[in-house]
Amino acid sequence: RDVYNRQVLRDTLPALLREQRPDLVLYNAGADVSGDDSLGRMALTDEGIAARDRFVMACCAEAGAPVAAAIGGGYSEDHSRIVERHVALHRAAAEYWAPLAAAAEARRAAARRA
C-alpha cells in the first residue's frame, strides 16, 4: 500500500502544483490511513505515512507554495502511535520549511542593515 500511495502522489501532486500554482496548500495529514486504524483501511505503514508527509512538504516547498497543514484522524487503540504519526507531519514541515524560513530571515536582516 505504501508504494501505491507514493506512486499516486508522484503521478499527481507535482503536476497539479505546476498547473494550479496555488497561493496556499491546505493539507489534511490524516493518520487514519494507517494499517491498524479501524476507520481508514488504507493500510499504510508508519514509514509510509512519514514518507507521504515528507513528499507533500518537499513538493510544496519546491513549488514555492506555503502549506497550512492539519493533523487528523487516528482511530487505533494505541494512542502513542497516533501521536507519532501526527509528529511525522511536524518533522516533515521542519525539514523542508525551516531552511526557507532561515533564509528569509537572513534576507530581512541584511535589508535592515543596508
C-alpha positions as CSV (number, residue, x, y, z in Angstrom):
1,R,0.0,0.0,0.0
2,D,2.9,2.4,0.7
3,V,4.2,2.0,-2.8
4,Y,0.8,2.5,-4.4
5,N,0.2,5.6,-2.3
6,R,3.6,7.1,-3.1
7,Q,3.1,6.4,-6.8
8,V,-0.3,8.1,-6.9
9,L,1.2,11.2,-5.2
10,R,4.2,11.2,-7.5
11,D,1.9,10.9,-10.5
12,T,-0.4,13.7,-9.3
13,L,0.9,16.2,-6.9
14,P,3.9,17.8,-8.8
15,A,1.9,18.3,-11.9
16,L,-1.1,19.7,-10.0
17,L,1.1,22.2,-8.2
18,R,2.7,23.3,-11.5
19,E,-0.6,23.6,-13.2
20,Q,-2.5,25.4,-10.5
21,R,0.3,27.4,-8.9
22,P,-1.6,27.7,-5.6
23,D,-1.1,30.6,-3.2
24,L,-1.7,28.2,-0.3
25,V,-2.0,24.4,0.0
26,L,-4.3,23.1,2.7
27,Y,-3.0,19.7,3.7
28,N,-5.0,17.4,5.9
29,A,-2.4,14.9,7.0
30,G,-4.7,12.2,8.3
31,A,-3.4,9.3,10.3
32,D,-6.4,7.2,9.6
33,V,-4.6,5.8,6.6
34,S,-2.7,3.5,8.9
35,G,-3.0,-0.2,8.7
36,D,-4.1,-0.5,12.3
37,D,-6.7,2.2,12.0
38,S,-10.3,1.0,12.5
39,L,-11.8,3.5,10.1
40,G,-9.3,4.4,7.3
41,R,-8.5,0.9,6.0
42,M,-5.7,2.2,3.7
43,A,-3.1,0.0,5.4
44,L,-0.1,2.5,5.2
45,T,2.8,1.8,7.5
46,D,4.1,4.5,9.8
47,E,7.1,4.8,7.5
48,G,4.7,5.3,4.6
49,I,2.8,8.0,6.4
50,A,6.0,9.8,7.2
51,A,7.2,9.5,3.6
52,R,3.9,10.9,2.4
53,D,4.2,13.9,4.6
54,R,7.8,14.5,3.5
55,F,6.8,14.2,-0.1
56,V,4.0,16.6,0.2
57,M,6.2,19.1,2.0
58,A,9.0,18.7,-0.5
59,C,6.7,19.2,-3.5
60,C,5.1,22.3,-2.0
61,A,8.4,23.8,-0.9
62,E,9.8,23.2,-4.4
63,A,6.7,24.8,-5.9
64,G,7.0,27.8,-3.5
65,A,3.5,27.1,-2.2
66,P,3.1,27.7,1.5
67,V,1.3,24.9,3.4
68,A,-1.3,25.1,6.1
69,A,-1.3,21.6,7.5
70,A,-3.7,19.9,9.9
71,I,-3.3,16.6,11.7
72,G,-6.3,14.5,11.6
73,G,-7.8,11.1,12.2
74,G,-6.2,8.3,14.0
75,Y,-8.6,5.7,15.5
76,S,-6.3,2.9,16.5
77,E,-6.2,1.7,20.1
78,D,-2.5,2.7,20.6
79,H,-2.7,6.4,21.2
80,S,1.1,6.8,21.4
81,R,1.4,5.5,17.8
82,I,-1.2,8.0,16.7
83,V,0.8,10.8,18.3
84,E,3.9,9.6,16.5
85,R,2.1,9.7,13.2
86,H,1.0,13.2,13.8
87,V,4.5,14.2,14.9
88,A,5.8,13.0,11.5
89,L,4.0,15.9,9.8
90,H,5.7,18.4,12.1
91,R,9.1,16.8,11.4
92,A,8.5,16.9,7.7
93,A,7.4,20.6,7.8
94,A,10.5,21.5,9.8
95,E,12.8,19.6,7.4
96,Y,11.5,21.4,4.3
97,W,10.4,24.8,5.6
98,A,12.9,25.7,8.4
99,P,15.8,26.3,5.9
100,L,13.5,28.6,3.8
101,A,12.4,30.5,6.9
102,A,16.0,30.9,8.0
103,A,17.0,32.2,4.5
104,A,14.1,34.7,4.5
105,E,15.1,35.9,8.0
106,A,18.7,36.4,6.8
107,R,17.4,38.4,3.8
108,R,15.3,40.6,6.2
109,A,18.3,41.1,8.5
110,A,20.5,42.1,5.6
111,A,17.9,44.5,4.3
112,R,17.7,46.1,7.8
113,R,21.5,46.5,7.8
114,A,21.6,48.1,4.4
